[in-house]
Amino acid sequence: MMSRNFTPPALLLVINMLIVLACSPLAPHRAIPPMRYAAQLTEAEQIAGETLAYLVEVVLGQAGDPEKRPAWATRGLTLPLDFDLVSQRMFGPVPLRAELMVLDTNVLGLSEVLYHYDPRLNLFKGSREADSLYPCAELMAIRLFLVHKRHKGEKIGLGAMIRCKELFAPGSRDARQAELAAMNITDTEFKFLKAVFQSEPAFLRYMSHPFLVSTLHRIGVVEQDALTLSADQSANYRRWACPSPKPLYPSPVTIAILPSMNPMFDASPGPAGTVTPSRDYQIMLDHLEKAILDRLARKHLASGQNTPTANHLVFFTPDRPMVIHPENAGRVIEDVCSKADFTLIVLGKNVYRAIYLDPENDIYPHEKRIYLDADEIQYQQIDEEIETIVNAVMPALTAAESASVPDGTPGIPEPAPLKKIFSKGNPKNDDT
């Protein structure tokens, strides 16, 4: 997969995708029942919010394909802040949608992840058997608002906006001048956002999601305040860190397998919204681990070693997906599995198209990690990557084998190999 990360998509694929875009069925512009309001986000919505934070970076031109960034950073600047206009364009023909968004086939895999964990972020809002290729009108409206603010060099007082959230509820009064000043928005912008939040109240909850708040602060869209400081501290995956086993001599060599922006997890519908690894994901993990162990066994036989190096190897994987990309990979790995000897970041099908990977800085041999496409793992198209993984961990495995029988001393009994460590995190679901 890695070689395809740096090759433009085949012309035929682009043509086919654009044909699909042009022929996407249109839903009539009709009222959608609002999502049940809740003070907390479900686990599935938490993951959707993490995914949304990265997608916002892409659609504001701050991440993703460098060639697409200028278009994403400016698309829609000529349009007024009018939610009815946004809705009409999103439910209209493709040329009208193109006034609001870039028809970027690179983001389709990432969008699929977003809709999997919260179908209401899709244009069809989960009302049809299949999702649209496009996001909901409210998401495009918020993007339009953020693009306008960035263009004017203004930062939103997001903490004040959350404190004044009752002003966005149906039947609420207009914001006073002091409240507008605290939120750093105009009366026109306030009325625009009020129409968006009344159309989909869930967005007001997403706007306080730590990952989203931290991202908006980092890219300069919102001003620093107590909310952003708290979000910066909370936007991490430490609760899914690898559990600390009993000290062993020698320490086992650990390969971390971290699912990133991956829809291969079952998300329970309704208020529960729990997320668990799907059977397909577990089968894929088993195939991946077996491929690594089989290649190690062949290396062992070829080297004539007496002790199977795989006895010193363990796998670690969390039981829920994360959002990992080159900009935050080092930080996430440090939080989740700092002692991993090598890390595999398993992306959902075609999600790699939405991230920019620099082969000179972001992957092995420059970093102790590589990115894998889940689809290519399932279809066993990762022979080159398996060889890279094995070559990367062989020095550590050889050292562990040597340390298990020090020179001139009796052999130290080896612990039974632990093939997999799961991290389940704190079961509490909240949006802090």
Secondary structure as the mmCIF struct_conf table of DSSP 4:
data_model
#
loop_
_struct_conf.conf_type_id
_struct_conf.id
_struct_conf.beg_label_comp_id
_struct_conf.beg_label_asym_id
_struct_conf.beg_label_seq_id
_struct_conf.end_label_comp_id
_struct_conf.end_label_asym_id
_struct_conf.end_label_seq_id
HELX_RH_AL_P HELX_RH_AL_P1 MET A 2 ASN A 5
TURN_TY1_P TURN_TY1_P1 PHE A 6 PHE A 6
BEND BEND1 THR A 7 THR A 7
HELX_LH_PP_P HELX_LH_PP_P1 PRO A 8 ALA A 10
HELX_RH_AL_P HELX_RH_AL_P2 LEU A 11 CYS A 23
HELX_LH_PP_P HELX_LH_PP_P2 SER A 24 PRO A 28
HELX_LH_PP_P HELX_LH_PP_P3 PRO A 33 TYR A 37
BEND BEND2 ALA A 39 GLN A 40
HELX_RH_AL_P HELX_RH_AL_P3 GLU A 43 VAL A 59
TURN_TY1_P TURN_TY1_P2 LEU A 60 GLY A 61
BEND BEND3 GLN A 62 GLY A 64
TURN_TY1_P TURN_TY1_P3 PRO A 66 LYS A 68
HELX_RH_AL_P HELX_RH_AL_P4 ARG A 69 THR A 74
TURN_TY1_P TURN_TY1_P4 ARG A 75 THR A 78
BEND BEND4 LEU A 79 LEU A 79
BEND BEND5 LEU A 81 LEU A 81
HELX_RH_AL_P HELX_RH_AL_P5 PHE A 83 MET A 90
TURN_TY1_P TURN_TY1_P5 PHE A 91 PHE A 91
BEND BEND6 GLY A 92 GLY A 92
HELX_RH_AL_P HELX_RH_AL_P6 VAL A 94 ARG A 97
TURN_TY1_P TURN_TY1_P6 ALA A 98 LEU A 100
BEND BEND7 MET A 101 MET A 101
HELX_RH_3T_P HELX_RH_3T_P1 THR A 105 VAL A 107
HELX_RH_AL_P HELX_RH_AL_P7 LEU A 108 TYR A 117
HELX_RH_3T_P HELX_RH_3T_P2 PRO A 119 LEU A 121
STRN STRN1 ASN A 122 ASN A 122
TURN_TY1_P TURN_TY1_P7 LEU A 123 GLY A 126
BEND BEND8 ARG A 128 ALA A 130
BEND BEND9 LEU A 133 TYR A 134
STRN STRN2 PRO A 135 PRO A 135
HELX_RH_AL_P HELX_RH_AL_P8 ALA A 137 LYS A 152
TURN_TY1_P TURN_TY1_P8 GLY A 153 GLY A 153
STRN STRN3 ILE A 156 ILE A 156
HELX_RH_AL_P HELX_RH_AL_P9 LEU A 158 ARG A 163
TURN_TY1_P TURN_TY1_P9 CYS A 164 CYS A 164
HELX_RH_3T_P HELX_RH_3T_P3 LYS A 165 PHE A 168
BEND BEND10 ALA A 169 ALA A 169
TURN_TY1_P TURN_TY1_P10 PRO A 170 GLY A 171
HELX_LH_PP_P HELX_LH_PP_P4 SER A 172 ARG A 176
HELX_RH_AL_P HELX_RH_AL_P10 GLN A 177 MET A 183
TURN_TY1_P TURN_TY1_P11 ASN A 184 ASN A 184
HELX_RH_AL_P HELX_RH_AL_P11 ASP A 187 SER A 199
TURN_TY1_P TURN_TY1_P12 PRO A 201 PRO A 201
HELX_RH_AL_P HELX_RH_AL_P12 ALA A 202 TYR A 206
TURN_TY1_P TURN_TY1_P13 MET A 207 SER A 208
HELX_RH_AL_P HELX_RH_AL_P13 PRO A 210 ARG A 218
TURN_TY1_P TURN_TY1_P14 ILE A 219 GLY A 220
BEND BEND11 VAL A 221 VAL A 221
STRN STRN4 VAL A 222 VAL A 222
BEND BEND12 ASP A 225 ASP A 225
HELX_RH_AL_P HELX_RH_AL_P14 ALA A 226 SER A 234
BEND BEND13 ASN A 236 ASN A 236
HELX_RH_3T_P HELX_RH_3T_P4 ARG A 238 TRP A 240
HELX_LH_PP_P HELX_LH_PP_P5 ALA A 241 PRO A 243
HELX_LH_PP_P HELX_LH_PP_P6 PRO A 245 PRO A 247
BEND BEND14 TYR A 249 PRO A 250
HELX_LH_PP_P HELX_LH_PP_P7 SER A 251 PRO A 252
STRN STRN5 VAL A 253 SER A 260
BEND BEND15 MET A 261 MET A 261
STRN STRN6 PHE A 265 ALA A 267
BEND BEND16 GLY A 270 PRO A 271
STRN STRN7 VAL A 275 PRO A 277
HELX_RH_AL_P HELX_RH_AL_P15 ARG A 279 SER A 303
TURN_TY1_P TURN_TY1_P15 GLY A 304 GLY A 304
BEND BEND17 ASN A 306 THR A 307
HELX_RH_3T_P HELX_RH_3T_P5 THR A 309 HIS A 312
STRN STRN8 LEU A 313 PRO A 318
BEND BEND18 ASP A 319 ARG A 320
STRN STRN9 MET A 322 MET A 322
TURN_TY1_P TURN_TY1_P16 PRO A 326 ASN A 328
HELX_RH_AL_P HELX_RH_AL_P16 ALA A 329 CYS A 337
TURN_TY1_P TURN_TY1_P17 SER A 338 LYS A 339
BEND BEND19 ASP A 341 ASP A 341
STRN STRN10 PHE A 342 LEU A 347
HELX_LH_PP_P HELX_LH_PP_P8 GLY A 348 GLY A 348
TURN_TY1_P TURN_TY1_P18 LYS A 349 ASN A 350
HELX_RH_3T_P HELX_RH_3T_P6 VAL A 351 ALA A 354
BEND BEND20 ILE A 355 ILE A 355
TURN_TY1_P TURN_TY1_P19 PRO A 359 ASN A 361
BEND BEND21 ASP A 362 ILE A 363
TURN_TY1_P TURN_TY1_P20 TYR A 364 HIS A 366
BEND BEND22 GLU A 367 LYS A 368
STRN STRN11 ARG A 369 ASP A 373
HELX_RH_AL_P HELX_RH_AL_P17 ALA A 374 GLN A 378
TURN_TY1_P TURN_TY1_P21 TYR A 379 GLN A 380
HELX_RH_AL_P HELX_RH_AL_P18 ASP A 383 SER A 404
BEND BEND23 VAL A 405 VAL A 405
TURN_TY1_P TURN_TY1_P22 ASP A 407 GLY A 408
BEND BEND24 THR A 409 THR A 409
HELX_LH_PP_P HELX_LH_PP_P9 PRO A 410 PRO A 417
STRN STRN12 LYS A 420 SER A 423
#
